[in-house]
């Protein structure tokens, strides 16, 4: 179950609740009844280092696997 962050609209206090992805967001704190609102937060992952760009995954010029690729369409 994902964890969602909520903010108390009166005091500004932050809470975290585990809910199902299809559950409706809380509008009131389950224990105190105070009005709350779900807020967006940053994801818990960070992409660092090389290997996250299109050019990083391509093969070098000398090791092309496409050599002779157009010869298969000669019968058209």
PyMOL Python script that loads the backbone (N, CA, C, O; Angstrom):
from pymol import cmd

cmd.read_pdbstr("""\
ATOM      1  N   UNK A   1       0.839  -1.189   0.000  1.00  0.00           N
ATOM      2  CA  UNK A   1       0.000   0.000   0.000  1.00  0.00           C
ATOM      3  C   UNK A   1       0.880   1.248   0.000  1.00  0.00           C
ATOM      4  O   UNK A   1       1.844   1.332   0.762  1.00  0.00           O
ATOM      5  N   UNK A   2       0.553   2.206  -0.845  1.00  0.00           N
ATOM      6  CA  UNK A   2       1.334   3.442  -0.862  1.00  0.00           C
ATOM      7  C   UNK A   2       1.047   4.325   0.355  1.00  0.00           C
ATOM      8  O   UNK A   2      -0.015   4.242   0.970  1.00  0.00           O
ATOM      9  N   UNK A   3       2.008   5.155   0.674  1.00  0.00           N
ATOM     10  CA  UNK A   3       1.869   6.107   1.768  1.00  0.00           C
ATOM     11  C   UNK A   3       1.625   7.488   1.187  1.00  0.00           C
ATOM     12  O   UNK A   3       2.379   7.946   0.328  1.00  0.00           O
ATOM     13  N   UNK A   4       0.579   8.151   1.648  1.00  0.00           N
ATOM     14  CA  UNK A   4       0.239   9.488   1.172  1.00  0.00           C
ATOM     15  C   UNK A   4       0.439  10.495   2.283  1.00  0.00           C
ATOM     16  O   UNK A   4       0.266  10.186   3.462  1.00  0.00           O
ATOM     17  N   UNK A   5       0.805  11.701   1.891  1.00  0.00           N
ATOM     18  CA  UNK A   5       1.046  12.761   2.863  1.00  0.00           C
ATOM     19  C   UNK A   5      -0.148  13.715   2.861  1.00  0.00           C
ATOM     20  O   UNK A   5      -0.649  14.103   1.805  1.00  0.00           O
ATOM     21  N   UNK A   6      -0.589  14.081   4.053  1.00  0.00           N
ATOM     22  CA  UNK A   6      -1.725  14.976   4.238  1.00  0.00           C
ATOM     23  C   UNK A   6      -1.306  16.159   5.100  1.00  0.00           C
ATOM     24  O   UNK A   6      -0.393  16.060   5.919  1.00  0.00           O
ATOM     25  N   UNK A   7      -1.996  17.287   4.897  1.00  0.00           N
ATOM     26  CA  UNK A   7      -1.718  18.487   5.676  1.00  0.00           C
ATOM     27  C   UNK A   7      -2.997  18.931   6.371  1.00  0.00           C
ATOM     28  O   UNK A   7      -4.065  18.991   5.762  1.00  0.00           O
ATOM     29  N   UNK A   8      -2.869  19.242   7.658  1.00  0.00           N
ATOM     30  CA  UNK A   8      -3.988  19.761   8.433  1.00  0.00           C
ATOM     31  C   UNK A   8      -4.248  21.189   7.961  1.00  0.00           C
ATOM     32  O   UNK A   8      -3.341  22.021   7.976  1.00  0.00           O
ATOM     33  N   UNK A   9      -5.480  21.479   7.542  1.00  0.00           N
ATOM     34  CA  UNK A   9      -5.800  22.796   7.000  1.00  0.00           C
ATOM     35  C   UNK A   9      -5.847  23.885   8.063  1.00  0.00           C
ATOM     36  O   UNK A   9      -5.733  25.068   7.740  1.00  0.00           O
ATOM     37  N   UNK A  10      -6.012  23.503   9.319  1.00  0.00           N
ATOM     38  CA  UNK A  10      -6.091  24.502  10.391  1.00  0.00           C
ATOM     39  C   UNK A  10      -4.726  24.779  11.018  1.00  0.00           C
ATOM     40  O   UNK A  10      -4.380  25.935  11.261  1.00  0.00           O
ATOM     41  N   UNK A  11      -3.951  23.731  11.280  1.00  0.00           N
ATOM     42  CA  UNK A  11      -2.682  23.904  12.003  1.00  0.00           C
ATOM     43  C   UNK A  11      -1.449  23.806  11.104  1.00  0.00           C
ATOM     44  O   UNK A  11      -0.369  24.248  11.494  1.00  0.00           O
ATOM     45  N   UNK A  12      -1.597  23.230   9.902  1.00  0.00           N
ATOM     46  CA  UNK A  12      -0.456  23.053   9.007  1.00  0.00           C
ATOM     47  C   UNK A  12       0.369  21.808   9.306  1.00  0.00           C
ATOM     48  O   UNK A  12       1.381  21.566   8.649  1.00  0.00           O
ATOM     49  N   UNK A  13      -0.051  21.018  10.288  1.00  0.00           N
ATOM     50  CA  UNK A  13       0.667  19.805  10.662  1.00  0.00           C
ATOM     51  C   UNK A  13       0.580  18.777   9.527  1.00  0.00           C
ATOM     52  O   UNK A  13      -0.444  18.673   8.852  1.00  0.00           O
ATOM     53  N   UNK A  14       1.664  18.020   9.326  1.00  0.00           N
ATOM     54  CA  UNK A  14       1.721  17.014   8.267  1.00  0.00           C
ATOM     55  C   UNK A  14       1.519  15.621   8.843  1.00  0.00           C
ATOM     56  O   UNK A  14       1.990  15.311   9.937  1.00  0.00           O
ATOM     57  N   UNK A  15       0.803  14.780   8.082  1.00  0.00           N
ATOM     58  CA  UNK A  15       0.534  13.398   8.478  1.00  0.00           C
ATOM     59  C   UNK A  15       0.835  12.482   7.304  1.00  0.00           C
ATOM     60  O   UNK A  15       0.831  12.918   6.153  1.00  0.00           O
ATOM     61  N   UNK A  16       1.093  11.227   7.589  1.00  0.00           N
ATOM     62  CA  UNK A  16       1.246  10.206   6.562  1.00  0.00           C
ATOM     63  C   UNK A  16       0.275   9.076   6.859  1.00  0.00           C
ATOM     64  O   UNK A  16       0.182   8.597   7.989  1.00  0.00           O
ATOM     65  N   UNK A  17      -0.454   8.654   5.816  1.00  0.00           N
ATOM     66  CA  UNK A  17      -1.404   7.559   5.940  1.00  0.00           C
ATOM     67  C   UNK A  17      -1.168   6.564   4.825  1.00  0.00           C
ATOM     68  O   UNK A  17      -0.881   6.946   3.690  1.00  0.00           O
ATOM     69  N   UNK A  18      -1.289   5.291   5.147  1.00  0.00           N
ATOM     70  CA  UNK A  18      -1.220   4.243   4.128  1.00  0.00           C
ATOM     71  C   UNK A  18      -2.638   3.996   3.624  1.00  0.00           C
ATOM     72  O   UNK A  18      -3.558   3.734   4.398  1.00  0.00           O
ATOM     73  N   UNK A  19      -2.785   4.085   2.305  1.00  0.00           N
ATOM     74  CA  UNK A  19      -4.079   3.879   1.668  1.00  0.00           C
ATOM     75  C   UNK A  19      -3.887   3.102   0.386  1.00  0.00           C
ATOM     76  O   UNK A  19      -2.797   3.087  -0.186  1.00  0.00           O
ATOM     77  N   UNK A  20      -4.943   2.462  -0.061  1.00  0.00           N
ATOM     78  CA  UNK A  20      -4.928   1.828  -1.358  1.00  0.00           C
ATOM     79  C   UNK A  20      -4.957   2.881  -2.456  1.00  0.00           C
ATOM     80  O   UNK A  20      -5.453   3.988  -2.247  1.00  0.00           O
ATOM     81  N   UNK A  21      -4.428   2.540  -3.618  1.00  0.00           N
ATOM     82  CA  UNK A  21      -4.362   3.509  -4.712  1.00  0.00           C
ATOM     83  C   UNK A  21      -5.747   3.920  -5.204  1.00  0.00           C
ATOM     84  O   UNK A  21      -5.919   5.023  -5.721  1.00  0.00           O
ATOM     85  N   UNK A  22      -6.715   3.057  -5.050  1.00  0.00           N
ATOM     86  CA  UNK A  22      -8.071   3.352  -5.531  1.00  0.00           C
ATOM     87  C   UNK A  22      -8.966   3.958  -4.459  1.00  0.00           C
ATOM     88  O   UNK A  22     -10.114   4.304  -4.738  1.00  0.00           O
ATOM     89  N   UNK A  23      -8.458   4.090  -3.240  1.00  0.00           N
ATOM     90  CA  UNK A  23      -9.248   4.680  -2.157  1.00  0.00           C
ATOM     91  C   UNK A  23      -9.390   6.180  -2.368  1.00  0.00           C
ATOM     92  O   UNK A  23      -8.488   6.835  -2.889  1.00  0.00           O
ATOM     93  N   UNK A  24     -10.531   6.711  -1.959  1.00  0.00           N
ATOM     94  CA  UNK A  24     -10.723   8.157  -2.013  1.00  0.00           C
ATOM     95  C   UNK A  24      -9.826   8.821  -0.970  1.00  0.00           C
ATOM     96  O   UNK A  24      -9.601   8.261   0.104  1.00  0.00           O
ATOM     97  N   UNK A  25      -9.310  10.022  -1.286  1.00  0.00           N
ATOM     98  CA  UNK A  25      -8.465  10.704  -0.293  1.00  0.00           C
ATOM     99  C   UNK A  25      -9.289  11.134   0.921  1.00  0.00           C
ATOM    100  O   UNK A  25     -10.478  11.432   0.817  1.00  0.00           O
ATOM    101  N   UNK A  26      -8.620  11.157   2.072  1.00  0.00           N
ATOM    102  CA  UNK A  26      -9.282  11.607   3.292  1.00  0.00           C
ATOM    103  C   UNK A  26      -9.575  13.102   3.190  1.00  0.00           C
ATOM    104  O   UNK A  26      -8.793  13.853   2.605  1.00  0.00           O
ATOM    105  N   UNK A  27     -10.696  13.532   3.757  1.00  0.00           N
ATOM    106  CA  UNK A  27     -11.003  14.957   3.865  1.00  0.00           C
ATOM    107  C   UNK A  27     -10.954  15.411   5.321  1.00  0.00           C
ATOM    108  O   UNK A  27     -10.840  16.601   5.613  1.00  0.00           O
ATOM    109  N   UNK A  28     -11.044  14.432   6.232  1.00  0.00           N
ATOM    110  CA  UNK A  28     -10.948  14.709   7.664  1.00  0.00           C
ATOM    111  C   UNK A  28     -10.039  13.669   8.300  1.00  0.00           C
ATOM    112  O   UNK A  28     -10.016  12.512   7.880  1.00  0.00           O
ATOM    113  N   UNK A  29      -9.293  14.085   9.310  1.00  0.00           N
ATOM    114  CA  UNK A  29      -8.392  13.182  10.024  1.00  0.00           C
ATOM    115  C   UNK A  29      -9.221  12.051  10.629  1.00  0.00           C
ATOM    116  O   UNK A  29     -10.229  12.319  11.283  1.00  0.00           O
ATOM    117  N   UNK A  30      -8.817  10.776  10.426  1.00  0.00           N
ATOM    118  CA  UNK A  30      -9.616   9.654  10.925  1.00  0.00           C
ATOM    119  C   UNK A  30      -9.804   9.629  12.443  1.00  0.00           C
ATOM    120  O   UNK A  30     -10.805   9.102  12.930  1.00  0.00           O
ATOM    121  N   UNK A  31      -8.853  10.192  13.199  1.00  0.00           N
ATOM    122  CA  UNK A  31      -8.950  10.142  14.659  1.00  0.00           C
ATOM    123  C   UNK A  31      -9.501  11.430  15.267  1.00  0.00           C
ATOM    124  O   UNK A  31     -10.316  11.379  16.188  1.00  0.00           O
ATOM    125  N   UNK A  32      -9.060  12.591  14.756  1.00  0.00           N
ATOM    126  CA  UNK A  32      -9.455  13.858  15.367  1.00  0.00           C
ATOM    127  C   UNK A  32     -10.629  14.527  14.671  1.00  0.00           C
ATOM    128  O   UNK A  32     -11.321  15.341  15.282  1.00  0.00           O
ATOM    129  N   UNK A  33     -10.869  14.197  13.392  1.00  0.00           N
ATOM    130  CA  UNK A  33     -11.968  14.811  12.652  1.00  0.00           C
ATOM    131  C   UNK A  33     -11.646  16.172  12.072  1.00  0.00           C
ATOM    132  O   UNK A  33     -12.515  16.802  11.469  1.00  0.00           O
ATOM    133  N   UNK A  34     -10.407  16.647  12.240  1.00  0.00           N
ATOM    134  CA  UNK A  34     -10.029  17.947  11.697  1.00  0.00           C
ATOM    135  C   UNK A  34      -9.879  17.858  10.172  1.00  0.00           C
ATOM    136  O   UNK A  34      -9.516  16.808   9.641  1.00  0.00           O
ATOM    137  N   UNK A  35     -10.161  18.962   9.473  1.00  0.00           N
ATOM    138  CA  UNK A  35     -10.054  18.934   8.003  1.00  0.00           C
ATOM    139  C   UNK A  35      -8.604  18.801   7.549  1.00  0.00           C
ATOM    140  O   UNK A  35      -7.721  19.510   8.032  1.00  0.00           O
ATOM    141  N   UNK A  36      -8.374  17.883   6.615  1.00  0.00           N
ATOM    142  CA  UNK A  36      -7.044  17.665   6.050  1.00  0.00           C
ATOM    143  C   UNK A  36      -7.153  17.584   4.534  1.00  0.00           C
ATOM    144  O   UNK A  36      -8.238  17.402   3.980  1.00  0.00           O
ATOM    145  N   UNK A  37      -6.005  17.725   3.874  1.00  0.00           N
ATOM    146  CA  UNK A  37      -5.950  17.658   2.420  1.00  0.00           C
ATOM    147  C   UNK A  37      -4.709  16.898   2.003  1.00  0.00           C
ATOM    148  O   UNK A  37      -3.632  17.103   2.563  1.00  0.00           O
ATOM    149  N   UNK A  38      -4.856  16.011   1.010  1.00  0.00           N
ATOM    150  CA  UNK A  38      -3.703  15.267   0.495  1.00  0.00           C
ATOM    151  C   UNK A  38      -2.818  16.232  -0.294  1.00  0.00           C
ATOM    152  O   UNK A  38      -3.314  17.032  -1.087  1.00  0.00           O
ATOM    153  N   UNK A  39      -1.514  16.150  -0.072  1.00  0.00           N
ATOM    154  CA  UNK A  39      -0.574  17.010  -0.787  1.00  0.00           C
ATOM    155  C   UNK A  39       0.382  16.137  -1.598  1.00  0.00           C
ATOM    156  O   UNK A  39       0.623  14.975  -1.272  1.00  0.00           O
ATOM    157  N   UNK A  40       0.906  16.721  -2.641  1.00  0.00           N
ATOM    158  CA  UNK A  40       1.877  16.018  -3.470  1.00  0.00           C
ATOM    159  C   UNK A  40       3.252  16.116  -2.837  1.00  0.00           C
ATOM    160  O   UNK A  40       3.626  17.147  -2.279  1.00  0.00           O
ATOM    161  N   UNK A  41       3.988  15.040  -2.932  1.00  0.00           N
ATOM    162  CA  UNK A  41       5.357  15.040  -2.421  1.00  0.00           C
ATOM    163  C   UNK A  41       6.267  14.412  -3.463  1.00  0.00           C
ATOM    164  O   UNK A  41       5.804  13.774  -4.408  1.00  0.00           O
ATOM    165  N   UNK A  42       7.538  14.598  -3.280  1.00  0.00           N
ATOM    166  CA  UNK A  42       8.516  14.044  -4.218  1.00  0.00           C
ATOM    167  C   UNK A  42       8.557  12.524  -4.121  1.00  0.00           C
ATOM    168  O   UNK A  42       8.359  11.959  -3.046  1.00  0.00           O
ATOM    169  N   UNK A  43       8.814  11.869  -5.244  1.00  0.00           N
ATOM    170  CA  UNK A  43       8.957  10.410  -5.169  1.00  0.00           C
ATOM    171  C   UNK A  43      10.225  10.032  -4.419  1.00  0.00           C
ATOM    172  O   UNK A  43      11.147  10.839  -4.305  1.00  0.00           O
ATOM    173  N   UNK A  44      10.271   8.831  -3.919  1.00  0.00           N
ATOM    174  CA  UNK A  44      11.403   8.378  -3.121  1.00  0.00           C
ATOM    175  C   UNK A  44      12.541   7.780  -3.920  1.00  0.00           C
ATOM    176  O   UNK A  44      13.290   6.955  -3.398  1.00  0.00           O
ATOM    177  N   UNK A  45      12.692   8.183  -5.196  1.00  0.00           N
ATOM    178  CA  UNK A  45      13.785   7.664  -6.015  1.00  0.00           C
ATOM    179  C   UNK A  45      14.566   8.827  -6.601  1.00  0.00           C
ATOM    180  O   UNK A  45      14.029   9.919  -6.780  1.00  0.00           O
ATOM    181  N   UNK A  46      15.819   8.591  -6.894  1.00  0.00           N
ATOM    182  CA  UNK A  46      16.667   9.603  -7.530  1.00  0.00           C
ATOM    183  C   UNK A  46      17.528   8.910  -8.578  1.00  0.00           C
ATOM    184  O   UNK A  46      18.184   7.909  -8.290  1.00  0.00           O
ATOM    185  N   UNK A  47      17.521   9.445  -9.790  1.00  0.00           N
ATOM    186  CA  UNK A  47      18.329   8.887 -10.867  1.00  0.00           C
ATOM    187  C   UNK A  47      19.660   9.627 -10.886  1.00  0.00           C
ATOM    188  O   UNK A  47      19.712  10.824 -11.169  1.00  0.00           O
ATOM    189  N   UNK A  48      20.726   8.908 -10.583  1.00  0.00           N
ATOM    190  CA  UNK A  48      22.060   9.507 -10.562  1.00  0.00           C
ATOM    191  C   UNK A  48      23.007   8.632 -11.349  1.00  0.00           C
ATOM    192  O   UNK A  48      22.804   7.425 -11.479  1.00  0.00           O
ATOM    193  N   UNK A  49      24.031   9.251 -11.865  1.00  0.00           N
ATOM    194  CA  UNK A  49      25.034   8.503 -12.611  1.00  0.00           C
ATOM    195  C   UNK A  49      24.698   8.402 -14.083  1.00  0.00           C
ATOM    196  O   UNK A  49      23.705   8.966 -14.542  1.00  0.00           O
ATOM    197  N   UNK A  50      25.519   7.690 -14.815  1.00  0.00           N
ATOM    198  CA  UNK A  50      25.296   7.557 -16.250  1.00  0.00           C
ATOM    199  C   UNK A  50      24.336   6.403 -16.519  1.00  0.00           C
ATOM    200  O   UNK A  50      24.048   5.594 -15.637  1.00  0.00           O
ATOM    201  N   UNK A  51      23.853   6.346 -17.744  1.00  0.00           N
ATOM    202  CA  UNK A  51      22.970   5.263 -18.128  1.00  0.00           C
ATOM    203  C   UNK A  51      21.512   5.659 -18.194  1.00  0.00           C
ATOM    204  O   UNK A  51      20.652   4.797 -18.381  1.00  0.00           O
ATOM    205  N   UNK A  52      21.208   6.933 -18.048  1.00  0.00           N
ATOM    206  CA  UNK A  52      19.824   7.373 -18.061  1.00  0.00           C
ATOM    207  C   UNK A  52      19.508   8.258 -19.256  1.00  0.00           C
ATOM    208  O   UNK A  52      18.469   8.917 -19.276  1.00  0.00           O
ATOM    209  N   UNK A  53      20.376   8.283 -20.238  1.00  0.00           N
ATOM    210  CA  UNK A  53      20.157   9.071 -21.435  1.00  0.00           C
ATOM    211  C   UNK A  53      20.089   8.150 -22.638  1.00  0.00           C
ATOM    212  O   UNK A  53      20.653   7.056 -22.612  1.00  0.00           O
ATOM    213  N   UNK A  54      19.406   8.575 -23.689  1.00  0.00           N
ATOM    214  CA  UNK A  54      19.259   7.768 -24.894  1.00  0.00           C
ATOM    215  C   UNK A  54      20.619   7.471 -25.501  1.00  0.00           C
ATOM    216  O   UNK A  54      20.848   6.361 -25.983  1.00  0.00           O
ATOM    217  N   UNK A  55      21.517   8.432 -25.487  1.00  0.00           N
ATOM    218  CA  UNK A  55      22.823   8.240 -26.110  1.00  0.00           C
ATOM    219  C   UNK A  55      23.701   7.274 -25.328  1.00  0.00           C
ATOM    220  O   UNK A  55      24.648   6.727 -25.892  1.00  0.00           O
ATOM    221  N   UNK A  56      23.422   7.047 -24.058  1.00  0.00           N
ATOM    222  CA  UNK A  56      24.229   6.124 -23.260  1.00  0.00           C
ATOM    223  C   UNK A  56      23.969   4.670 -23.611  1.00  0.00           C
ATOM    224  O   UNK A  56      24.837   3.824 -23.399  1.00  0.00           O
ATOM    225  N   UNK A  57      22.805   4.365 -24.137  1.00  0.00           N
ATOM    226  CA  UNK A  57      22.475   2.971 -24.400  1.00  0.00           C
ATOM    227  C   UNK A  57      22.780   2.544 -25.839  1.00  0.00           C
ATOM    228  O   UNK A  57      22.645   1.367 -26.172  1.00  0.00           O
ATOM    229  N   UNK A  58      23.180   3.470 -26.679  1.00  0.00           N
ATOM    230  CA  UNK A  58      23.466   3.122 -28.068  1.00  0.00           C
ATOM    231  C   UNK A  58      24.850   2.518 -28.205  1.00  0.00           C
ATOM    232  O   UNK A  58      25.770   2.837 -27.452  1.00  0.00           O
ATOM    233  N   UNK A  59      24.972   1.632 -29.191  1.00  0.00           N
ATOM    234  CA  UNK A  59      26.260   1.004 -29.452  1.00  0.00           C
ATOM    235  C   UNK A  59      27.165   1.970 -30.204  1.00  0.00           C
ATOM    236  O   UNK A  59      26.699   2.939 -30.804  1.00  0.00           O
ATOM    237  N   UNK A  60      28.461   1.694 -30.163  1.00  0.00           N
ATOM    238  CA  UNK A  60      29.419   2.553 -30.864  1.00  0.00           C
ATOM    239  C   UNK A  60      29.277   2.366 -32.367  1.00  0.00           C
ATOM    240  O   UNK A  60      28.641   1.414 -32.820  1.00  0.00           O
ATOM    241  N   UNK A  61      29.866   3.272 -33.140  1.00  0.00           N
ATOM    242  CA  UNK A  61      29.776   3.253 -34.600  1.00  0.00           C
ATOM    243  C   UNK A  61      30.310   1.957 -35.199  1.00  0.00           C
ATOM    244  O   UNK A  61      29.736   1.455 -36.166  1.00  0.00           O
ATOM    245  N   UNK A  62      31.380   1.405 -34.659  1.00  0.00           N
ATOM    246  CA  UNK A  62      32.010   0.213 -35.223  1.00  0.00           C
ATOM    247  C   UNK A  62      31.229  -1.058 -34.988  1.00  0.00           C
ATOM    248  O   UNK A  62      31.375  -2.002 -35.766  1.00  0.00           O
ATOM    249  N   UNK A  63      30.413  -1.134 -33.964  1.00  0.00           N
ATOM    250  CA  UNK A  63      29.721  -2.372 -33.621  1.00  0.00           C
ATOM    251  C   UNK A  63      28.259  -2.343 -33.989  1.00  0.00           C
ATOM    252  O   UNK A  63      27.425  -2.791 -33.202  1.00  0.00           O
ATOM    253  N   UNK A  64      27.918  -1.837 -35.148  1.00  0.00           N
ATOM    254  CA  UNK A  64      26.528  -1.720 -35.569  1.00  0.00           C
ATOM    255  C   UNK A  64      25.940  -3.090 -35.872  1.00  0.00           C
ATOM    256  O   UNK A  64      26.583  -3.903 -36.535  1.00  0.00           O
ATOM    257  N   UNK A  65      24.743  -3.355 -35.403  1.00  0.00           N
ATOM    258  CA  UNK A  65      24.079  -4.617 -35.666  1.00  0.00           C
ATOM    259  C   UNK A  65      23.120  -4.502 -36.842  1.00  0.00           C
ATOM    260  O   UNK A  65      22.461  -5.481 -37.194  1.00  0.00           O
ATOM    261  N   UNK A  66      23.027  -3.309 -37.466  1.00  0.00           N
ATOM    262  CA  UNK A  66      22.114  -3.085 -38.568  1.00  0.00           C
ATOM    263  C   UNK A  66      22.778  -3.277 -39.928  1.00  0.00           C
ATOM    264  O   UNK A  66      22.168  -2.920 -40.936  1.00  0.00           O
ATOM    265  N   UNK A  67      23.970  -3.809 -40.013  1.00  0.00           N
ATOM    266  CA  UNK A  67      24.657  -3.927 -41.300  1.00  0.00           C
ATOM    267  C   UNK A  67      23.884  -4.864 -42.217  1.00  0.00           C
ATOM    268  O   UNK A  67      23.570  -5.997 -41.853  1.00  0.00           O
ATOM    269  N   UNK A  68      23.583  -4.366 -43.414  1.00  0.00           N
ATOM    270  CA  UNK A  68      22.857  -5.171 -44.396  1.00  0.00           C
ATOM    271  C   UNK A  68      21.365  -5.255 -44.095  1.00  0.00           C
ATOM    272  O   UNK A  68      20.697  -6.173 -44.570  1.00  0.00           O
ATOM    273  N   UNK A  69      20.842  -4.340 -43.335  1.00  0.00           N
ATOM    274  CA  UNK A  69      19.428  -4.386 -42.967  1.00  0.00           C
ATOM    275  C   UNK A  69      18.509  -4.110 -44.131  1.00  0.00           C
ATOM    276  O   UNK A  69      17.375  -4.589 -44.133  1.00  0.00           O
ATOM    277  N   UNK A  70      18.953  -3.348 -45.133  1.00  0.00           N
ATOM    278  CA  UNK A  70      18.068  -3.035 -46.245  1.00  0.00           C
ATOM    279  C   UNK A  70      18.063  -4.153 -47.291  1.00  0.00           C
ATOM    280  O   UNK A  70      17.243  -4.114 -48.209  1.00  0.00           O
ATOM    281  N   UNK A  71      18.940  -5.138 -47.183  1.00  0.00           N
ATOM    282  CA  UNK A  71      18.997  -6.199 -48.190  1.00  0.00           C
ATOM    283  C   UNK A  71      17.820  -7.156 -48.062  1.00  0.00           C
ATOM    284  O   UNK A  71      17.544  -7.910 -48.995  1.00  0.00           O
ATOM    285  N   UNK A  72      17.123  -7.146 -46.937  1.00  0.00           N
ATOM    286  CA  UNK A  72      15.988  -8.044 -46.750  1.00  0.00           C
ATOM    287  C   UNK A  72      14.745  -7.592 -47.475  1.00  0.00           C
ATOM    288  O   UNK A  72      13.789  -8.360 -47.586  1.00  0.00           O
ATOM    289  N   UNK A  73      14.726  -6.334 -47.986  1.00  0.00           N
ATOM    290  CA  UNK A  73      13.549  -5.812 -48.659  1.00  0.00           C
ATOM    291  C   UNK A  73      13.742  -5.731 -50.163  1.00  0.00           C
ATOM    292  O   UNK A  73      13.054  -4.952 -50.824  1.00  0.00           O
ATOM    293  N   UNK A  74      14.632  -6.490 -50.708  1.00  0.00           N
ATOM    294  CA  UNK A  74      14.938  -6.413 -52.127  1.00  0.00           C
ATOM    295  C   UNK A  74      13.829  -6.959 -52.999  1.00  0.00           C
ATOM    296  O   UNK A  74      13.806  -6.634 -54.186  1.00  0.00           O
ATOM    297  N   UNK A  75      12.917  -7.760 -52.502  1.00  0.00           N
ATOM    298  CA  UNK A  75      11.897  -8.371 -53.313  1.00  0.00           C
ATOM    299  C   UNK A  75      10.662  -7.531 -53.499  1.00  0.00           C
ATOM    300  O   UNK A  75       9.707  -7.993 -54.123  1.00  0.00           O
ATOM    301  N   UNK A  76      10.634  -6.283 -52.975  1.00  0.00           N
ATOM    302  CA  UNK A  76       9.426  -5.462 -53.093  1.00  0.00           C
ATOM    303  C   UNK A  76       9.363  -4.714 -54.380  1.00  0.00           C
ATOM    304  O   UNK A  76       8.404  -3.982 -54.622  1.00  0.00           O
TER     305      UNK A  76
END
""", "prot")
cmd.dss("prot")
cmd.show_as("cartoon", "prot")
cmd.util.cbc("prot")
cmd.orient("prot")
